Amino acid sequence: MRTTIIAGTMLLALAGCTQTQQGAVIGGVGGAAVGSAVAGSGSRTEGALVGAAVGTVAGALIGRASERDTCYYRDNYGRRYVARCPRGYY
């Protein structure tokens, strides 16, 4: 039950994020799991750390590639907003 609550909370938190941020989180968690599983018995922590780092970067790059038509703008007051990019911009 505890695992279900934690997983549900993580999914709700990711719902408001951009594709880049979602990709980074998912890549980091997946990379840590794979790194820990592949590492030797005495170096599971190091394997998880390296896997998380590589997974985070790879996930962020993959997530960023899927945001091709989304641009971020700032108005005169510094507020950030997201809108579709102008045609031919990307």
CYANA upper distance limits for C-alpha pairs under 8 A (distance plus 0.5 A):
  1 MET  CA      5 ILE  CA      6.91
  2 ARG  CA      6 ILE  CA      6.81
  3 THR  CA      7 ALA  CA      6.55
  4 THR  CA      8 GLY  CA      6.51
  5 ILE  CA      9 THR  CA      6.64
  6 ILE  CA     10 MET  CA      6.75
  7 ALA  CA     11 LEU  CA      6.74
  8 GLY  CA     12 LEU  CA      6.74
  9 THR  CA     13 ALA  CA      6.69
 10 MET  CA     14 LEU  CA      6.72
 11 LEU  CA     15 ALA  CA      6.80
 12 LEU  CA     16 GLY  CA      8.16
 13 ALA  CA     17 CYS  CA      8.04
 14 LEU  CA     22 GLN  CA      6.60
 17 CYS  CA     21 GLN  CA      6.37
 17 CYS  CA     22 GLN  CA      6.62
 18 THR  CA     22 GLN  CA      6.69
 19 GLN  CA     23 GLY  CA      6.45
 19 GLN  CA     63 GLY  CA      5.32
 19 GLN  CA     64 ARG  CA      6.93
 19 GLN  CA     66 SER  CA      7.46
 19 GLN  CA     67 GLU  CA      7.12
 20 THR  CA     24 ALA  CA      6.68
 20 THR  CA     59 GLY  CA      7.87
 20 THR  CA     60 ALA  CA      5.32
 20 THR  CA     61 LEU  CA      7.48
 20 THR  CA     62 ILE  CA      7.80
 20 THR  CA     63 GLY  CA      4.56
 20 THR  CA     64 ARG  CA      5.18
 20 THR  CA     67 GLU  CA      8.15
 21 GLN  CA     25 VAL  CA      6.79
 21 GLN  CA     60 ALA  CA      6.87
 21 GLN  CA     63 GLY  CA      7.71
 22 GLN  CA     26 ILE  CA      6.60
 22 GLN  CA     59 GLY  CA      8.39
 22 GLN  CA     60 ALA  CA      8.11
 22 GLN  CA     63 GLY  CA      7.50
 23 GLY  CA     27 GLY  CA      6.26
 23 GLY  CA     56 THR  CA      7.96
 23 GLY  CA     59 GLY  CA      4.75
 23 GLY  CA     60 ALA  CA      5.47
 23 GLY  CA     61 LEU  CA      8.20
 23 GLY  CA     62 ILE  CA      7.11
 23 GLY  CA     63 GLY  CA      5.27
 24 ALA  CA     28 GLY  CA      6.43
 24 ALA  CA     55 GLY  CA      7.72
 24 ALA  CA     56 THR  CA      4.93
 24 ALA  CA     57 VAL  CA      6.93
 24 ALA  CA     58 ALA  CA      7.75
 24 ALA  CA     59 GLY  CA      4.93
 24 ALA  CA     60 ALA  CA      4.75
 24 ALA  CA     61 LEU  CA      8.41
 24 ALA  CA     63 GLY  CA      7.81
 25 VAL  CA     29 VAL  CA      6.71
 25 VAL  CA     56 THR  CA      6.86
 25 VAL  CA     59 GLY  CA      7.82
 26 ILE  CA     30 GLY  CA      6.52
 26 ILE  CA     55 GLY  CA      8.44
 26 ILE  CA     56 THR  CA      8.00
 26 ILE  CA     59 GLY  CA      7.25
 27 GLY  CA     31 GLY  CA      6.23
 27 GLY  CA     52 ALA  CA      7.74
 27 GLY  CA     55 GLY  CA      4.76
 27 GLY  CA     56 THR  CA      5.33
 27 GLY  CA     57 VAL  CA      8.05
 27 GLY  CA     58 ALA  CA      7.12
 27 GLY  CA     59 GLY  CA      4.96
 27 GLY  CA     60 ALA  CA      8.02
 28 GLY  CA     32 ALA  CA      6.55
 28 GLY  CA     51 GLY  CA      7.75
 28 GLY  CA     52 ALA  CA      4.78
 28 GLY  CA     53 ALA  CA      6.91
 28 GLY  CA     54 VAL  CA      7.82
 28 GLY  CA     55 GLY  CA      5.02
 28 GLY  CA     56 THR  CA      4.63
 28 GLY  CA     57 VAL  CA      8.33
 28 GLY  CA     59 GLY  CA      7.72
 29 VAL  CA     33 ALA  CA      6.82
 29 VAL  CA     52 ALA  CA      6.73
 29 VAL  CA     55 GLY  CA      7.92
 29 VAL  CA     56 THR  CA      8.38
 30 GLY  CA     34 VAL  CA      6.69
 30 GLY  CA     51 GLY  CA      8.43
 30 GLY  CA     52 ALA  CA      7.75
 30 GLY  CA     55 GLY  CA      7.22
 31 GLY  CA     35 GLY  CA      6.31
 31 GLY  CA     48 ALA  CA      7.62
 31 GLY  CA     50 VAL  CA      8.42
 31 GLY  CA     51 GLY  CA      4.74
 31 GLY  CA     52 ALA  CA      5.06
 31 GLY  CA     53 ALA  CA      7.92
 31 GLY  CA     54 VAL  CA      7.20
 31 GLY  CA     55 GLY  CA      4.97
 31 GLY  CA     56 THR  CA      7.89
 32 ALA  CA     36 SER  CA      6.52
 32 ALA  CA     47 GLY  CA      7.79
 32 ALA  CA     48 ALA  CA      4.65
 32 ALA  CA     49 LEU  CA      6.71
 32 ALA  CA     50 VAL  CA      7.80
 32 ALA  CA     51 GLY  CA      5.12
 32 ALA  CA     52 ALA  CA      4.73
 32 ALA  CA     53 ALA  CA      8.43
 32 ALA  CA     55 GLY  CA      7.90
 33 ALA  CA     37 ALA  CA      6.70
 33 ALA  CA     48 ALA  CA      6.87
 33 ALA  CA     51 GLY  CA      7.93
 33 ALA  CA     52 ALA  CA      8.40
 34 VAL  CA     38 VAL  CA      6.55
 34 VAL  CA     48 ALA  CA      7.77
 34 VAL  CA     51 GLY  CA      7.11
 35 GLY  CA     39 ALA  CA      6.50
 35 GLY  CA     44 ARG  CA      7.97
 35 GLY  CA     47 GLY  CA      4.98
 35 GLY  CA     48 ALA  CA      5.04
 35 GLY  CA     49 LEU  CA      7.93
 35 GLY  CA     50 VAL  CA      7.22
 35 GLY  CA     51 GLY  CA      4.95
 35 GLY  CA     52 ALA  CA      7.87
 36 SER  CA     44 ARG  CA      5.24
 36 SER  CA     45 THR  CA      7.03
 36 SER  CA     46 GLU  CA      8.19
 36 SER  CA     47 GLY  CA      5.42
 36 SER  CA     48 ALA  CA      4.91
 36 SER  CA     51 GLY  CA      7.98
 37 ALA  CA     44 ARG  CA      7.77
 37 ALA  CA     47 GLY  CA      8.43
 38 VAL  CA     47 GLY  CA      7.79
 39 ALA  CA     43 SER  CA      6.49
 39 ALA  CA     44 ARG  CA      5.82
 39 ALA  CA     46 GLU  CA      8.38
 39 ALA  CA     47 GLY  CA      5.70
 39 ALA  CA     48 ALA  CA      8.44
 40 GLY  CA     44 ARG  CA      6.78
 43 SER  CA     47 GLY  CA      6.71
 44 ARG  CA     48 ALA  CA      6.60
 45 THR  CA     49 LEU  CA      6.71
 46 GLU  CA     50 VAL  CA      6.66
 47 GLY  CA     51 GLY  CA      6.42
 48 ALA  CA     52 ALA  CA      6.43
 49 LEU  CA     53 ALA  CA      6.73
 50 VAL  CA     54 VAL  CA      6.71
 51 GLY  CA     55 GLY  CA      6.30
 52 ALA  CA     56 THR  CA      6.39
 53 ALA  CA     57 VAL  CA      6.92
 54 VAL  CA     58 ALA  CA      6.62
 55 GLY  CA     59 GLY  CA      6.27
 56 THR  CA     60 ALA  CA      6.53
 57 VAL  CA     61 LEU  CA      6.74
 58 ALA  CA     62 ILE  CA      6.67
 59 GLY  CA     63 GLY  CA      6.45
 60 ALA  CA     64 ARG  CA      6.47
 61 LEU  CA     65 ALA  CA      6.73
 62 ILE  CA     66 SER  CA      7.22
 63 GLY  CA     67 GLU  CA      7.42
 64 ARG  CA     68 ARG  CA      8.02
 68 ARG  CA     90 TYR  CA      7.04
 69 ASP  CA     84 ARG  CA      6.15
 69 ASP  CA     85 CYS  CA      5.90
 69 ASP  CA     90 TYR  CA      7.63
 70 THR  CA     82 VAL  CA      7.26
 70 THR  CA     83 ALA  CA      6.45
 70 THR  CA     84 ARG  CA      5.35
 70 THR  CA     85 CYS  CA      6.02
 71 CYS  CA     82 VAL  CA      6.30
 71 CYS  CA     83 ALA  CA      6.10
 71 CYS  CA     84 ARG  CA      6.34
 71 CYS  CA     85 CYS  CA      5.62
 72 TYR  CA     80 ARG  CA      7.32
 72 TYR  CA     81 TYR  CA      6.33
 72 TYR  CA     82 VAL  CA      5.16
 72 TYR  CA     83 ALA  CA      7.05
 73 TYR  CA     80 ARG  CA      6.13
 73 TYR  CA     81 TYR  CA      5.90
 73 TYR  CA     82 VAL  CA      6.71
 73 TYR  CA     83 ALA  CA      8.07
 74 ARG  CA     78 GLY  CA      5.93
 74 ARG  CA     79 ARG  CA      5.85
 74 ARG  CA     80 ARG  CA      4.98
 74 ARG  CA     81 TYR  CA      6.80
 75 ASP  CA     79 ARG  CA      6.10
 75 ASP  CA     80 ARG  CA      7.26
 85 CYS  CA     89 TYR  CA      6.83
 85 CYS  CA     90 TYR  CA      8.03
